[in-house]
Amino acid sequence: MPKGETYKHFFRLIMKLVKEHKSPLFAPHVTLLGMLKDQNEETVLQKVATVADSHTRFSLTLEEIGFEEFFYRALFIRAKKTPELLSLNQNTREAFDMQDEPAFMPHLSLLYGDFPISVKEKIRQEIGEQNRSFEVSGITLVHADGHEDTWRIVTEIPLQ
């Protein structure tokens, strides 16, 4: 998750879009790996701590705005696939035996929902480029079982 001014910037932007388009509210984040099935919280914490221990902090760069016909990727900013980010994702997949999951497409979501392409294009033009970089200093564990309003942060485990 971004921190400081970057977090505030994207939270304000997400809040604006949520109000304008009556969509679910969520915190700015880049999902490293989701849908951890059949894992108890203690096991997840141990595995993530092991992964975090073997990685150092790094810079994540957000690039162009994109969108898909998928509720959770209605509008987003792609994150640059750096060796550090790809390694962190791969090590996390290995820790949870999830190597066969869909390809990693790192991004910071701006809007969830089902919207016509014309609406997404209009938003993209209105908000303009959102190129920013921020330090990835840890892995934030989020219990995201169910509807977005029930998601909760469990903890953040720092990278080295």
CORCORPE-V443119 format. One record per residue. N is the residue number from 1. SS is DSSP state (h for helix, s for strand, l for the rest). OMEGA is omega as a letter, one per 20 degrees, with the letter a starting at -180 (* if undefined). Layout:
n,ss,omega
N,SS,OMEGA
N,SS,OMEGA
This chain:
n,ss,omega
1,l,r
2,l,a
3,l,r
4,h,a
5,h,r
6,h,r
7,h,a
8,h,r
9,h,a
10,h,r
11,h,r
12,h,r
13,h,r
14,h,r
15,h,r
16,h,a
17,h,r
18,h,a
19,h,a
20,h,a
21,h,r
22,l,a
23,l,a
24,l,r
25,l,r
26,l,r
27,l,r
28,l,a
29,l,r
30,s,a
31,l,r
32,l,r
33,l,a
34,l,r
35,l,r
36,l,a
37,l,r
38,l,r
39,l,r
40,l,a
41,h,a
42,h,r
43,h,r
44,h,r
45,h,a
46,h,a
47,h,a
48,h,r
49,h,r
50,h,r
51,h,a
52,h,r
53,h,a
54,l,a
55,l,r
56,l,r
57,l,r
58,s,r
59,s,r
60,s,a
61,s,r
62,s,a
63,s,a
64,s,r
65,s,r
66,s,r
67,l,r
68,l,r
69,l,a
70,l,a
71,h,a
72,h,r
73,h,a
74,l,r
75,s,a
76,s,r
77,s,r
78,s,r
79,s,r
80,l,a
81,l,r
82,l,r
83,h,a
84,h,a
85,h,r
86,h,r
87,h,r
88,h,r
89,h,a
90,h,a
91,h,r
92,h,r
93,h,a
94,h,a
95,h,a
96,l,r
97,l,a
98,l,a
99,l,a
100,l,r
101,l,r
102,l,a
103,l,r
104,l,r
105,l,a
106,l,a
107,s,r
108,s,a
109,s,r
110,s,a
111,s,r
112,l,r
113,l,r
114,l,a
115,l,r
116,l,r
117,h,a
118,h,r
119,h,a
120,h,r
121,h,r
122,h,r
123,h,a
124,h,r
125,h,a
126,h,a
127,h,r
128,l,a
129,l,a
130,l,a
131,l,r
132,s,r
133,s,r
134,s,a
135,s,r
136,s,a
137,l,a
138,s,r
139,s,r
140,s,r
141,s,a
142,s,r
143,s,a
144,l,r
145,l,r
146,l,a
147,l,a
148,h,a
149,h,r
150,h,r
151,l,r
152,s,r
153,s,r
154,s,a
155,s,r
156,s,r
157,s,a
158,s,r
159,l,a
160,l,*
